[in-house]
């Protein structure tokens, strides 16, 4: 038990340091490639910060623990919006652009609806897994094409604003910072997850509750520290893109890969409680973002507080479900 506590503390320390390195590398890369920061957040940071979920879910599927895989993916999605984005908006309000409300958030909502539709019969087959992975490929291709097109239209503005950064930070340095930061983020989160699962098992918690809470929070820590670091540096597009990209990878990539490895029989409560909560939360984020865009305001403290209240309510529901 003592070793598990040490692993959690060391993992947290590593996460805080590596987040700054990660965001610095991502920003430098965006400057040199002349692409929108949002695209870097969705694709590179989304994939990087979803790596812990992917590792945990794949291992769970290989070891015959499908509930842990689903609980980890869907629980992380809930944590990303309710906890991560809630805290980020509370600390540093996020600017909402038209492309977010017209394209990116509706697309995330469609992806969430797809997850609910596939689980309607209580199982995910290997065919479902293939469809999810193909969906991920299609979404990433679309995001990259649109992002590069938008990047070309804003090249002159980026040159004027970021010229000094581009001169002082080389592309190789940006890539190195990105890879090192991402690697250490994953290692730090794995240390936390291992320690947390060891503690949870010691306390006698079930596999599903471990996946939905401790593992989900633990694997969402990279998103939390990366988004907070990005918001603190004024990179709001990266912060929001990180959340949208991570949830996309979780729903399509993490679950798809786990289902491809082994068909998943899902407890009905996952659909009626967790997928429903994920859908309601995604819809809430869309509504809050649309209201912020229409009123020409930021996704700020009020929105952050609402998202955090949702997180508290969901946590209480879990506690009652498992008699904690």
N, C-alpha and C positions, 0 to 999 in steps of 0.2 A: 504493500500500500504506500509506503514511503517513497519508493522508486516512482510510482505513478504520479504522486504529487510533484516530485522534482521534474518529471517529464513535462507536466503541464506548465509549470513556472518557466522552465527553460524555453519551451515552445512559444509561449507568449512573448518573451523577451526577443526571440529571434524574429517573430512576425513583425513587431513594431519597427525594428531596424531595416528589415528587408523590404518593407513596403515602400519606403522612400527611394530605395535603389531601383525598385521595380517601376515606379511611376516616372522617375527621372529617365530611365531607359526608354519607356514607352513614349514620353513626350519628345525626346530627342529623335526617336525613330519617325514619329509623325512629321516632325519638322523637315527632316531630310527627304522623306518619301513624298512630301507635299500631299498628304492625305488628311482628311478631317480627324481630329482627335477622337470623335465619337466612334469612327470606324476602328481605330486602334483599341478603344475600350471594348467594343463589341466582340471583335475577332480575337485579338492577341490577349488582352486581359481577361476576356470572357473564358477563353480556353485555358489560360494559365491558372486562373483562380478556381476553375472547375476541375482541375486535375485531381485534387484530393477526393472530391465526390466520385470521380471516375475510378480512381484506384480502389476506394473503399467498396463501391458497388460491384466492380468486377470481381474482387476477392470474395465478396459476399455471395455472388452468383456461383462462382467456382466451388465454394464451400457449402452450397446448398442452403443459403439463407436469403431467399428472395425478399422477404419482408424487410430485412435490413437494407437491401439495395433500393427498394421503392421508398421506404421511409426516409432514407438518407437523401435521395434526389428531391422528392416532393417537400420534405421538411426543410431542406436547404433553400428551395425556392421561396417558401413562406418566410424563412428567416431573412433571406436577401432583401425582400421588399419591406416586410414589417419591421424588422430589427435594423438591418444594415442601412437601408435607404431612410428609414425613420430617424435613426441617430444622425446620419449624414445631413439630412435636411434640417434637423433641429440645430445642429452646430454651424453648418455653412449652407445657406439657401442655394438651391440649384436652379439655374436658368433653363427654361423650357423653350426649345425651338419648334418651328412648325413641323419639321420632318419627324420629330418625336411623336407628336399627337396624330399626324396624318398617316404615318407609315410604320414606325418601329413598334410603338405600343400596341396598335391594332394587330400587328403581326404576332406579337407575343401572346395576345389574347386568343388568337386563332390556334396557336400552338398548344396553349393550355386546354382549349376546347377539344383538340385532337386527342390529348392525353385522357380526358374524361371519356370520350367516345370509345377509345380502344379498351378501356377498363370496364365498359358497360356489362360485359359477361363475366367479369371477375378474373380474367386471365390475360396474359400477354404471351402470344406465341412467338416463335422465331421469325415468322413472317411479319408480325407486328414490329419486331425489332429491326428488321430490314427496312420496313417502311419509315420508321422513325429516323434511321441513319440516312436514308435517302432524302428525307425531309430536311435534315440538318445540312446536308450537302447543298440542297437547293437554296436554303435560306442564306447560307454563307456566301454562295456564289452571287445571289441577288444583292446582299449587303456590300460585297466587295465591288461589284460593278457600279452600283449606285454611288457608293462612297468615293470611288476613284473619279467618277464623273463630276461629283460635287467638288472634289478636291481640285480639279482642273479649273473650275469656275472661280475658285477663291485663291488661286495661286499668288496673284499679285498682292492681295491683302496679307497673306501669310508671309510673303517675302518682306513686306514693309514692317510687319510686326516682329517677326522672329529672326530677322537677318543676323542679329548679333549672336543669338543662340546657335544658329547654324554654323557660324564661323568658329565659335569656341568649342563646340562639342562635335567630335567626329562621329561618323556613322558607326564605325567599329566600336567606339566607346558606348554608344547607345545600345547596340546589340548585346555587348558584353554585360552592361548593367541590367538589361532586360532578362537575359538568360540566368545570370547569377541571382538576381532578385526573385525570379520565378522559382528557381530551384530551391532557394532557401525558404521561400514562402511555403512550398509543398512540404519540405522536410519539417518545418516548424509546426505546421498544421497536423502532420502525421504524428508527431510527438504528443501533441495535445490530445488528439483523438485516441491514441493508444492509452495514454494515461487516464482519460475520461472513461473509456470503456472498461478498463481494469477496475476503476473505482465503482462504476455502475454495477458491474458484475459482482463485485464484493458486497454491494448493498442489496443485491437480489432483484435488480430491475429486469424486465423482459426485453427480448430482442427488438421488438417493434418500438417500444418506448425509447430504447437506446438509440435506434436509428432516427426517430422523429425528433429527438431532443438533443441529447449529448453529442452524437455524431453529426447531426445536422448543424448544430451551433458551431461545433469544432471545425467542420469543413467549410463553414461560411466565414470563418475568421479571416482568410485571405481577402475575400470580398470586402469585409468590414474595414480592415486596415488599409487596403488599397483605395477604397472609395473615400475614406476619411483623409488619407494623404493627398489624393487628387483634389478633393474639395478645398483642402487647406492651401494648396498651391494655386487655387483658382482654375483648375482644370475640370470644370463642371461637366463638360461633355464626356470626359473619360470616366468620371464617377458614375454617371447615369448609364453610359454605354457598358460599363463593367457589369452592372446589375442585369441589364437586359440581355447582354451576351451570355452571362453565367447561367441565367434561368433558361435560355434557349439551349445551351449545351447540356444542362441538367435534364431537361424534359425530353429532348430528342437524342442527344448523344449518350448520356449516362444510362438512362433507362433502356434506350435502344440496344446498347452494347451488352447490358446485363441480360436482356431478353434474348438476344442473339446467342449468347453463351448457353443459356438454359431457359426453357419456358417458365413463366412465373405465374403461380396461382396466388392471387391477391385476396386478402381478407376483405370482405364487403365493406368494412368500416373505413378502409383506405379511400374508397370512392365517396362514400357518404359523408365523411368528415374531412379528410386531408385534401383530397382533390377538390372538393367543394370549397374548402377554405382557400386553397390556392387560386381557384377561379374567381371567387369573390374578392380576394385581395388584389388580383391583377386588374379586375374591373374597377375597383376602387382607385387604383393607381392611375388608370386611364382617365377616370372622372376628375380626379384631383389635378392631373396634368393639363387636361383640357380647360378646366376652370382657371388655372394659373396662366395659361397661354392667352385665353380670351381677355382676362382682366389685366394682362400685361404685367403680371407679377411673377415672382419666383416660387418654386416649390419650397416653401419655407417652414417656419416653426409650427404653424397651425397644422399643415399637412403632415409634418414629421410627428407631431403629437398624436394625430389621428391614426397613423400607421403603427405607432408604438402601442396605442390602446388596443388595436387589433391584435398585436403580438401578445399582449397581456391576456386578452380574452381567450385567445387560442391556447395559451399555456394553461390557463385555468381549466379549459375544457379537457385538455389532455390529462391534467391531474385528476379530474373527476372521473374520466373514463378508466384510468388505471388505478383508481382508489389510492392516490398518493397523498 
